[in-house]
Amino acid sequence: MRQIFAAIVTALLLSLVLGGASTPNEAPQADASATVKTAMAATGSVSSGLAADLRLGHPTTACTNPEAKFNPAVFPANIGVVTSVDGQRWTVPAPVQEGLLAMDLYNDCNGRGDNRDYASQLRTVVIDEDGVEVTGFIFADNYFELWVNGRFIARDAIAMTPFNSSVVRFKAKYPMTYAIKGVDWETHQGIGMEYDSFNVGDAGLIAYFSDGNGTSAAWRAETFYIAPLDNPSCVRTTGGRDSSFCSQGVRPACAQKDPKTCKAVHFPIPADWTSPHFDDSRWPQAILWLASEVTNQPAYTRYVKVFGDAEFIWTRNLHLDNLVLARYTAKGPRK
């Protein structure tokens, strides 16, 4: 009995050190082991199982190109809601911003692949009339939304697959704060897995702007939804959230036994995270990944040159970190 009591006290003290104890109205735990797992998730909220209240999360619901290759399970791209043990409700895989779909650079779902006429098809989002006109190229696995100086610019034309790449154009003054939401979409909402095989997906994004700025280690990136997890205590929160200690197998143990038992950890998205005034100094620097670690898809490989010296970024875990926010403030052009 003393050992169980000591384990609970240790877990609670650890949660305070890492950034906060469990929520007061959290559901009672079945045993000391469960208390330890929840406490070690620190400021995150733990959910278990599949989402409810599924609804359409993206307007692209089918491919019009009969030659497109994709898993039929990707359509429709739904979002849902899970309720964590502390009673909070979370939209998974991410809350989405309705608005302009980015122009295609490459899209073989609702196009024939290469879009050679993208420049003439672009709409310029004007933030500042006396600003600098900038064109941006973006590839995300799977989905992105872009803001500049707090203004929504565009979102990915495809939520999941077939893989596409995008181009945007806007007019703004320096300093320019780029804010990108990256989402590794899922077909089993709430547990971070995809397809009938319940595979763990992977992620990554790259962006290059015509003023010479692009994704690099100078960006900040933080994760807000981590799944699937057998044991939430594997997520560390000191010095930025880190799920790299968690299992990264194609099928975690919970998926092999009963996917509905897989867990996820959620963190609240700051309301003003796209604002130039938001303080991202506590977010860790973005982690760089090789292109070969992220994708071999023609949506990127055919356009390597347009991405200049930009690099693929994400957080420490390409497989489990499903919702990542990334930011960078450019003081001026790099050219």
N, C-alpha and C positions, 0 to 999 in steps of 0.2 A: 504494500500500500504506500509506503514511504517513497518507493522508487517511482510509482505512478505520479504521486504528488510532485516529486522533484522534476519529473519530465515536463509536467504542465507548467510549473513555475519557470523553468528554463526556457520553454518555448515562448511564454509571454514576455519575458525579459528580452529575448532575442528579437521579438517583433517590435518592441519599443526602440531598440537600437537601430533596426533597419528602417524605421520610419513610421511606425504606428501599430497599435494593438488591434485586435479583431474588433469589428463593429459591435457596439453594445447589444443591438437587437439581433445578432447573429443566431441562427438556429442552433440548438444544443447539439453537441457532438456525441457520438455513440461511445467513444472511449478515448483514452489518453493519446493513442496513436493518431486518431483523427484530429484532436486538438493541436497536436504538434504540427501536422500537415497544414492546417489552416493558418496557424500562427506564423509559420515560416513563409507563407505567401506574402507576409508583411502587409503593405498598404493595398495590395490587390484583392479583388473579390473572386471567390472560387465558385464556379458553376459545374454542374455535372449533367451530361446527357445532351440530347438533341434539342434544338430550338423549337418553339411553338410560334403561332401567329405568323406563319410564312406569308410573304407578299413579294410582289415583283420589285426587284432592286435595280433593274436596268432596262431601258426601252428596247434594246436589241434582243429579240426573242427567237431569232432564227437566222440562218445563213441563206442568202439568195443565190450564191454561187454553187451549182451542183457538184463542182469539183473540190470544194472545200473539205478538208479532212479534220474531224474533231469527234470527241466523244459526245453522243447525243445528250448525256446527262448534264451538260453545261447549260442547256436551255430548258426552262427559263432560269435566269440568274436571280435567285431569290435571296432575300434577307429575312431574318427572323429575330425572335426575342428569347433570351434565356434569363432566368431569374437565379441570381447567386444566393448562397446560403445566408447572406446578410440582408436579403430581401430586395436588393437592387435589381433593376431590369437593364439588360444590355442588348443593343442591336448587334447582330453578328451576320457576316464577318465584319461589318462596319456600317455606321450611319453614312448615307450617301447624299451628296449634294446634287439636286436637280439643276439642270441648266445645259448650256451649250456642249455638244459633243465635239471633241477635237477633230480637226481635219485629218484624213488618212494620209500617211506617208506610204504605208503598206497595209493592205487589207484584202485577204483572199476569202473573206466570209461574205461581205456585201460588196465586193469588188473583185477585180481579176489579179489582185496582188499589188504590183507597183503602181503608184498613182503619180504619173509624170506631170500632171497638170495641177499639183497641189498649190503652187504659188499663186495661180490665178483664182483659185477657189477659196483662199484664206479670207477670213473676216478679221479685222483688226479691233481688238478690245481696247478702247481708249480710256486709260486711267487718268492721264494728264495730257491735255491738248498740246502743251509745249514740251512734252517728254520725248524720249528717244524710242524709235521703233525697233523692236527686237523680235526676232523669229526664234522659236524654240522647238527642238526635236526631242521626243520622249519615247522611250520603250520601257514598259513595265510588265513584270510577271507577277500578278496578272493585270492589275487595274490601278489607275492613278486619277487624282484630281489635283489641279494646279491653281494656286492663288499667287498674286503678285501685289505686294503692299496692301494686303488685306482684301483685295478685289478678286473675286472668282473669275478665272480665265476660261477654263474648259475642263472636261473630264473625258476619260477614255471612251472610245466608241464601242469597245467590246469589254464586257466584265471579266471574262475568263479566257476562253480560247474559241477559235483559232487565234494564235498570237498575231498581234498587229503592232504597228508603230504609228506615231502621231506627230503632227506639226501644228503649232499655234503661233499667233502673232499678237503683240500688244504694244501699247505706247505708254511709257511711264518715265518718271524722273528718278534719278539716283538720290539717295541710296535705294536700291531695290531689294526687298525681302522676298525671296522665293520660298514658298511653302508648298510642299507636295505631300499628299496623302497616298501612301502605297498600300495596296491590299492584295494578299494572296487569297483569292476567292476559294470557296469550298462548295461542294455539292451536298455535304452533310453538315448543315448549318449548326454551329454551336460546339462542334468537336474538331474542327480543323482538318477534316479529311475529305477525300474526293473519290468518286466513282464507286462501282459495285465492290471493288477490291479494298475499299477503305484505305487507300494510300495516303501518306502524308505528302502534301505538296511542297513546293519550294518557291522562292521569291527572288526579288532584286529589281532595281530600276536604274536607269541612266538617263540623264538629261543634258543637253548642250544648247547654249543660247548664242545667237549671232554676235553678241558683244564680247564673246570669248569666255564668258563664265559658264561653268558646268559642274556637275556633281563631282565631288572629290572628298578627301579626308577632312577638308575644312568645314564641311557641312555638319550639322548636328542631326542626330536621328534617335528616336526613342520608340519602343514598342508598347502597344496598349491592349493587345489581345494575343494570348499565348495558348496554343492547343495543337494536338491533343496531348494530354498529360496523364500518366498513371499516378503520379504523386506530385502535387503542386509544390511541395517543399523543395523541389529541385530548382525552383526559380529564385535567383538571388537578386537583391535590390540595392546593395551598397555600390555606389559609383555607377549607377545606371542599371536598368533591369537586364538580367543576364539569364537566358534559358539554355546556354550552351552546355550546362552540366546535365541537362535532361536527355533522356533517350531520344535518339534521332533515327531509330529504325524505320523501315518502310511501314511496318505494322506494329505499333506499340502493343504491349501485352493486353491492354484493355480492349483493343480492336479485335484481337484474336479470340477473346472470351465473350465479350458483349460490348459492342461499341457504345451502347447507351450508358455505360459506366465510365467512359472517358471523361476527363475533367478539363477545365480551362481556367485561366486566370485573366481577369479583366482589370483595366485601370481607366479612370475617368479622363476624357479628353478635355483639356483646358478650353474654355469657351472662346478665348481670344488667341488661340495658337497661331492663327494666320496673320495676326497684326504685326506691323513693324515694331511695335512697342512691347511685344511679348518677350519676356526674359527666358531664353532657352539655355542659359549658361549652365544649368544643372543637367541638361541632357548630355549624354556622351557623344563624342565625335562619331560620325558615321564610319562603319567598317567597310573597307574596300574589298571587292570580290572580283576575281578574274571573269572575263566574259565567258570562258569555257565552263565556269562553275555555275553560271546562271542560264545560259541559253545557247542553242545552236540553230535557232530559227531564222529563216530568211528575212523576217521583219526587222531583225538587227543586222545579220551578217551581210546583207546586200547594201547596208547603209553605214558601214563602219566609218567612212570618211566624214559623213555629215555630223557625227558625234564628236569630232575633233579629239581633244585630249581629255574629254570627260571620262569618268570611271564609274563602273557599277558600284552602287552603294546599297547597304541595308544595315541591319543591326548585327549582333553577334551570331544570330541563328537564322539561316535562310529557310529552315524547315518548319520551325514552330512559331516564329514571330509573324503573325498573320496580318496585323494592322500596325503599320509604321508611319509615323509622322516625321518629315525631314524638313530642315530649314537652313537657309543661308542668306546673309545680307551682303550684297555686292555694293561696294562704295563707288564703283565706276567700272568702265569697260576694261577688259584684260588685254585687248588688242593693242 
